[in-house]
Amino acid sequence: MTKKSDVRVRRVYEEVNDDDGLRVLVDRIWPRGVTKAKAALDEWCKDVAPSTRLRKWYGHDPAKFSEFTRRYSVELKQVKRGRALEHLRQMADDRRLTLLTGTKDPEISEAAVLARILNR
């Protein structure tokens, strides 16, 4: 029997919680106004982030989230992103993993898509 992963999504701008587990930033671009110390990251996994083209097309428009999810899922099958996704899967294997993003609405971000995939 396999243990279900415990992957959460939070904004990198929020205060660190004791129960965050491993904290991984999954944005390609470093969030504005956040120091490395304040981010308190265990890792910055930018290789798993969506392509610049997809990110700009999406623009965090809630009406496009479903299509963004579909397109991003296709991108995650590319070798470099696939390896990064597998790395996140391994990190979440035996401990809580908190995926961090700088977006205003993390529920419609790449971090949310990744968490759904990893929590399956």
Stockholm file with secondary structure:
# STOCKHOLM 1.0

chainA/1-120         MTKKSDVRVRRVYEEVNDDDGLRVLVDRIWPRGVTKAKAALDEWCKDVAPSTRLRKWYGHDPAKFSEFTRRYSVELKQVKRGRALEHLRQMADDRRLTLLTGTKDPEISEAAVLARILNR
#=GR chainA/1-120 SS CCCCCCEEEEETTSCCCTTCCEEEECCSSCCTTCCHHHHTCSEECGGGSCCHHHHHHHTTCGGGHHHHHHHHHHHTTSHHHHHHHHHHHHHTSSSCEEEEECSSCGGGSHHHHHHHHHTC
#=GC SS_cons         CCCCCCEEEEETTSCCCTTCCEEEECCSSCCTTCCHHHHTCSEECGGGSCCHHHHHHHTTCGGGHHHHHHHHHHHTTSHHHHHHHHHHHHHTSSSCEEEEECSSCGGGSHHHHHHHHHTC
//
